Amino acid sequence: MIELRFPYLLLLLIPALWFSWRAPYRWGIPHERPTSHFARFTSHWIPSLLALFLVIAAAGPEWRETAWGRAPVVDFAVVLDGSSSMKALDDGKEDRWSAARRLLKSFIAGRPDDRFALVLFSGHPVTLSPLTADHVRLYTILDRLELSSRDDGTAIGSALMTAVRRLSDSPARSRVILLLTDGAQNRGRVTPLEAAEEAKSQGIRIHTVAMGGSGESLYPIEGGGFAKLKVETDPVTLKLVAQTTGGEALAADDPSGLARSLLAVDQLEKTALPVDPPSEGKPLASWFLMAAVLLALPLAFDLTRKRGKPRPAWLEHT
């Protein structure tokens, strides 16, 4: 199958063919009007073919071949809690927010054939990225994310429903929502179980990761220092959400626990699915340029031979 990298350059064919067809001093016409069919044919068509080959070469023709294979391909929607409680430190070294973003980048990097959507939520969900295989773009988004307390809260149900919509049109056989949260729902009109039922009806699994323990954690305060904070959690609901959709409910008391949870999800979703890998293109421009050169050589010779000679009288009347 032949494709063009720059198909819009084909618009140049219109002026190129018009000029080459109407060029008054064509090659192969020395001093008298051509009478043979071959001479008339070459005087019009050879310059036009030369222009055609040059324009096609500029458009970047490629012969694309598709190699069929199998790869572990899954479409993920990552639902990340962005509430203020994510600033808490469970190990005294790294807060939940930093650990979650760091480990999510490692998780994405470990699945190069998968696509990811990214949904951030606090009081309301926000889609930061639709499904994409551009992992570098996802890393950049995660690096630049900052917590904001302007819309604080935990709207788990609404966030899950947003993730379901992100995956609803996915053609992948395996579609997964990965929920990372450290709190219980206190905002939003949609409950987590309602969102789970909707995901189940569409064949989407939800894996939940409850971040932080049941005890108190260190929370940074303005002006420096830390205060002890206990965040209300709801592991029962998270477990029901996962069970409803056939997923797993995992717990992470600290960054190392979160790493183990993400590793468990990675192992659960190693399903081999038939996919169409990206096709490979073999450039064909050199062949069109070679054909143009073969046509240009006799043209250049003929123009050199005519250089300095008067314009044939018969051309004045054409």
PLY file of the C-alpha trace (Angstrom):
ply
format ascii 1.0
element vertex 318
property float x
property float y
property float z
element edge 317
property int vertex1
property int vertex2
end_header
0.00 0.00 0.00
1.43 3.36 -1.04
0.94 6.39 1.21
2.18 9.96 0.97
3.83 11.74 3.86
2.99 15.18 2.45
-0.11 14.64 0.28
-0.93 18.36 0.19
2.09 18.86 -2.10
0.12 17.14 -4.85
-1.59 20.50 -5.33
1.60 21.52 -7.11
0.65 19.15 -9.92
-1.86 21.62 -11.30
0.57 24.45 -12.10
3.42 22.03 -12.89
1.46 20.09 -15.50
-0.06 23.23 -16.97
3.35 24.85 -17.44
5.08 21.72 -18.76
2.29 21.01 -21.26
2.25 24.56 -22.61
6.03 25.13 -22.65
6.54 26.61 -26.17
10.10 25.46 -26.78
9.84 21.78 -25.92
12.66 19.33 -26.30
12.63 17.21 -29.41
11.47 20.13 -31.64
14.52 21.51 -33.42
13.68 23.72 -36.43
10.53 22.44 -38.03
7.09 21.42 -36.87
7.10 17.76 -35.78
5.17 15.60 -38.15
5.56 12.12 -36.69
3.25 10.83 -34.01
6.20 9.96 -31.77
7.68 13.46 -31.99
4.36 15.09 -31.12
3.84 12.62 -28.27
7.23 13.18 -26.69
7.08 16.96 -27.07
4.01 17.08 -24.82
4.25 14.09 -22.51
7.92 13.82 -21.60
8.06 17.24 -19.87
4.72 16.51 -18.19
5.93 13.16 -16.87
9.08 14.83 -15.59
6.97 17.35 -13.65
4.72 14.54 -12.38
7.62 12.46 -11.03
9.22 15.45 -9.32
6.01 16.46 -7.54
5.28 12.88 -6.41
8.84 12.56 -5.09
8.38 15.78 -3.11
5.15 14.39 -1.60
7.15 11.61 0.09
5.68 8.36 -1.25
6.13 5.31 0.99
5.30 1.65 0.65
3.81 0.65 3.99
3.84 -2.92 5.21
1.98 -4.14 8.28
3.44 -6.99 10.32
0.82 -8.81 12.34
1.73 -10.00 15.83
0.71 -10.31 19.45
1.52 -7.94 22.30
0.27 -7.27 25.85
-2.04 -4.38 24.99
-4.47 -2.88 27.51
-6.23 0.47 27.60
-5.92 2.07 31.04
-7.67 5.02 32.63
-5.65 6.14 35.64
-7.80 7.95 38.23
-5.55 9.89 40.60
-6.68 11.52 43.83
-5.60 15.17 43.92
-7.14 16.19 47.25
-5.08 18.07 49.85
-4.68 14.96 52.00
-2.30 13.59 49.36
0.33 15.89 50.86
0.60 13.57 53.86
3.80 11.62 54.49
3.40 7.98 55.48
7.09 7.13 55.69
8.30 10.52 56.86
10.29 11.02 53.64
8.00 11.23 50.60
4.41 12.46 50.46
1.68 10.42 48.83
1.36 12.82 45.92
5.02 12.61 44.92
5.13 8.85 45.42
2.00 8.30 43.34
3.30 10.35 40.39
6.76 8.79 40.53
5.47 5.23 40.64
2.81 5.87 37.99
5.56 6.96 35.61
7.39 3.69 36.28
4.17 1.75 35.76
3.51 3.44 32.42
7.11 2.94 31.32
6.81 -0.77 32.03
3.90 -1.12 29.58
5.18 0.43 26.32
2.42 -1.12 24.16
-0.47 0.19 26.25
-2.52 3.37 26.01
-3.36 5.50 29.03
-5.90 8.15 29.92
-5.31 10.31 32.98
-8.08 11.65 35.22
-7.33 13.86 38.22
-9.99 14.44 40.84
-10.63 16.20 44.09
-14.01 17.91 44.44
-14.57 17.35 40.71
-12.85 15.18 38.07
-10.72 16.64 35.28
-9.45 14.71 32.27
-5.79 15.62 31.90
-5.23 13.33 28.93
-7.51 11.17 26.77
-6.31 7.72 25.73
-2.85 8.08 24.25
0.21 5.98 23.49
2.42 9.09 23.82
4.02 8.14 27.12
6.43 11.08 27.06
3.43 13.41 27.09
2.02 11.57 30.11
5.33 11.89 31.95
5.34 15.62 31.29
1.79 15.99 32.60
2.61 14.06 35.77
5.78 16.09 36.35
3.94 19.40 36.06
0.93 18.48 38.20
0.49 20.46 41.40
-2.03 20.08 44.20
-4.58 22.84 44.71
-6.90 23.31 47.66
-9.38 25.53 45.77
-11.66 22.62 44.90
-10.85 20.24 47.70
-12.76 17.08 48.39
-12.97 13.48 47.20
-15.47 12.78 44.42
-14.56 9.16 43.72
-17.83 8.22 41.98
-17.73 11.14 39.55
-14.07 10.44 38.76
-14.78 6.77 38.05
-17.69 7.71 35.80
-15.42 10.07 33.87
-12.91 7.25 33.43
-15.65 4.94 32.16
-16.51 7.53 29.50
-12.86 7.77 28.50
-12.79 4.00 27.90
-16.29 3.55 26.48
-15.20 3.97 22.85
-11.99 1.96 23.20
-11.73 -1.01 20.77
-9.37 -2.87 23.12
-10.58 -6.16 24.51
-9.07 -5.36 27.90
-10.05 -2.04 29.46
-8.99 -1.17 32.99
-9.48 1.67 35.45
-6.77 2.13 38.05
-7.99 4.17 41.03
-5.49 5.63 43.49
-7.06 7.41 46.46
-6.36 8.00 50.12
-9.84 9.02 51.25
-13.55 8.32 51.33
-16.11 9.95 49.07
-17.41 13.27 50.41
-18.26 15.11 47.18
-20.18 14.37 43.99
-23.62 13.06 43.07
-22.49 9.70 41.69
-21.56 7.04 44.23
-18.55 4.76 43.65
-20.82 1.70 43.46
-23.02 3.33 40.81
-19.93 4.04 38.74
-18.76 0.46 39.29
-22.05 -0.90 37.96
-21.70 1.25 34.86
-18.13 0.00 34.36
-19.31 -3.60 34.78
-22.02 -3.14 32.15
-19.33 -2.07 29.67
-16.88 -4.81 30.56
-14.39 -2.51 32.29
-12.43 -3.72 35.31
-11.54 -1.43 38.20
-8.49 -1.99 40.37
-8.45 0.15 43.51
-5.44 1.14 45.57
-6.13 2.60 49.03
-3.18 4.84 49.86
-2.16 5.55 53.45
-2.82 3.61 56.63
-5.66 3.84 59.09
-3.52 5.68 61.61
-2.18 9.23 61.73
0.21 10.61 59.13
2.46 13.65 59.03
0.96 16.61 57.19
2.99 19.73 56.26
1.66 23.02 57.57
2.26 26.59 56.41
5.29 28.20 57.98
7.13 24.91 58.26
6.79 21.84 60.38
4.31 19.00 60.40
1.06 18.15 62.08
-0.43 14.74 62.65
-3.45 14.04 60.48
-5.84 11.13 60.22
-7.62 10.86 56.90
-11.00 9.17 56.76
-10.80 6.12 54.50
-13.37 3.69 53.15
-11.62 0.41 52.26
-14.92 -1.48 52.30
-16.37 0.58 49.46
-13.16 0.34 47.45
-13.23 -3.42 47.84
-16.85 -3.59 46.67
-16.05 -1.42 43.67
-13.23 -3.75 42.65
-15.22 -6.93 43.25
-18.20 -5.64 41.28
-16.09 -5.26 38.15
-13.83 -8.29 38.60
-10.85 -6.22 39.70
-8.63 -6.29 42.77
-8.64 -4.08 45.87
-5.11 -3.33 47.04
-3.74 -1.35 49.97
-0.61 0.78 50.22
0.45 2.03 53.65
3.55 3.80 52.29
5.39 4.33 48.97
6.89 0.84 49.07
3.39 -0.60 49.52
2.16 1.49 46.58
4.99 0.11 44.46
3.95 -3.44 45.34
0.32 -2.64 44.52
1.17 -1.27 41.09
3.38 -4.29 40.44
0.42 -6.54 41.31
-1.80 -4.66 38.83
0.92 -4.96 36.20
0.99 -8.74 36.63
-2.81 -9.00 36.59
-3.06 -7.23 33.24
-0.42 -9.16 31.26
-2.98 -10.47 28.78
-1.80 -11.28 25.26
-4.16 -9.78 22.71
-3.98 -9.74 18.90
-3.02 -6.26 17.76
-2.00 -4.44 14.62
1.48 -3.08 15.30
2.52 0.15 13.59
3.24 -0.30 9.91
6.70 0.37 8.57
7.18 2.64 5.58
9.82 2.17 2.88
10.54 5.47 1.06
9.91 5.42 -2.69
10.94 8.99 -3.52
14.34 7.86 -4.84
12.65 5.76 -7.54
10.60 8.70 -8.77
13.69 10.93 -8.71
15.59 8.32 -10.72
12.83 8.27 -13.32
12.89 12.08 -13.42
16.65 12.03 -13.97
16.29 9.61 -16.88
13.80 12.00 -18.48
15.84 15.09 -17.63
19.07 13.85 -19.24
17.83 13.92 -22.85
15.95 17.12 -22.09
19.12 18.78 -20.79
21.07 17.52 -23.81
18.45 18.87 -26.21
18.28 22.26 -24.48
22.07 22.48 -24.57
22.02 21.71 -28.29
19.45 24.45 -28.91
21.24 27.04 -26.79
21.87 30.22 -28.78
19.78 29.12 -31.74
16.88 31.28 -32.91
13.36 30.41 -31.96
11.68 28.32 -34.70
9.28 30.45 -36.76
6.51 27.89 -36.64
6.28 28.21 -32.82
5.15 31.82 -33.20
1.80 30.58 -34.49
1.16 27.87 -31.86
0 1
1 2
2 3
3 4
4 5
5 6
6 7
7 8
8 9
9 10
10 11
11 12
12 13
13 14
14 15
15 16
16 17
17 18
18 19
19 20
20 21
21 22
22 23
23 24
24 25
25 26
26 27
27 28
28 29
29 30
30 31
31 32
32 33
33 34
34 35
35 36
36 37
37 38
38 39
39 40
40 41
41 42
42 43
43 44
44 45
45 46
46 47
47 48
48 49
49 50
50 51
51 52
52 53
53 54
54 55
55 56
56 57
57 58
58 59
59 60
60 61
61 62
62 63
63 64
64 65
65 66
66 67
67 68
68 69
69 70
70 71
71 72
72 73
73 74
74 75
75 76
76 77
77 78
78 79
79 80
80 81
81 82
82 83
83 84
84 85
85 86
86 87
87 88
88 89
89 90
90 91
91 92
92 93
93 94
94 95
95 96
96 97
97 98
98 99
99 100
100 101
101 102
102 103
103 104
104 105
105 106
106 107
107 108
108 109
109 110
110 111
111 112
112 113
113 114
114 115
115 116
116 117
117 118
118 119
119 120
120 121
121 122
122 123
123 124
124 125
125 126
126 127
127 128
128 129
129 130
130 131
131 132
132 133
133 134
134 135
135 136
136 137
137 138
138 139
139 140
140 141
141 142
142 143
143 144
144 145
145 146
146 147
147 148
148 149
149 150
150 151
151 152
152 153
153 154
154 155
155 156
156 157
157 158
158 159
159 160
160 161
161 162
162 163
163 164
164 165
165 166
166 167
167 168
168 169
169 170
170 171
171 172
172 173
173 174
174 175
175 176
176 177
177 178
178 179
179 180
180 181
181 182
182 183
183 184
184 185
185 186
186 187
187 188
188 189
189 190
190 191
191 192
192 193
193 194
194 195
195 196
196 197
197 198
198 199
199 200
200 201
201 202
202 203
203 204
204 205
205 206
206 207
207 208
208 209
209 210
210 211
211 212
212 213
213 214
214 215
215 216
216 217
217 218
218 219
219 220
220 221
221 222
222 223
223 224
224 225
225 226
226 227
227 228
228 229
229 230
230 231
231 232
232 233
233 234
234 235
235 236
236 237
237 238
238 239
239 240
240 241
241 242
242 243
243 244
244 245
245 246
246 247
247 248
248 249
249 250
250 251
251 252
252 253
253 254
254 255
255 256
256 257
257 258
258 259
259 260
260 261
261 262
262 263
263 264
264 265
265 266
266 267
267 268
268 269
269 270
270 271
271 272
272 273
273 274
274 275
275 276
276 277
277 278
278 279
279 280
280 281
281 282
282 283
283 284
284 285
285 286
286 287
287 288
288 289
289 290
290 291
291 292
292 293
293 294
294 295
295 296
296 297
297 298
298 299
299 300
300 301
301 302
302 303
303 304
304 305
305 306
306 307
307 308
308 309
309 310
310 311
311 312
312 313
313 314
314 315
315 316
316 317
